Amino acid sequence: MNQPQPPSAGPFSGVPWSLVLGLGALALLRPLLGVTGVAEAIDWRPYLPLGMTVVITVAWVAAVVVARVPRPLLTLVYAGLAHAVFSTVLVAVLSPITPGGPRGPLDDPLALVSSLAANALWGLLAGAVAVAVRAALEDHRRGP
């Protein structure tokens, strides 16, 4: 009597990859503001990068809560990692046309490791907030 085994709850199951990639790409707004010169033009340092980080984090949390993603914490960790990879590719593509040549992971491979770690941590923190928001909403729906 061979009964079918339930699907594994491995590190890649229950993760909506299109959402991961979309959220990782959304976070490219931060580096694009710097590359395009918008950040310097409006001269809101340090408020603009910090504000964009908050806006992107809120968007990430809202996306996984509204979509009722089965694994919000893991989904946002992967979104952070996707952002790190996308940012590295963006720098690689734009470095020939920006003054100063390659920067970051292109001239210092350890920068890639720190970028991956920092963005995974960002996703982890956002995921923890999403889990807390989801739990609060479920408690509110159940009522007193």
Helices and strands as residue ranges (DSSP letters): H 17-26, H 29-35, H 38-42, H 47-66, H 72-94, G 95-97, G 104-106, H 109-142
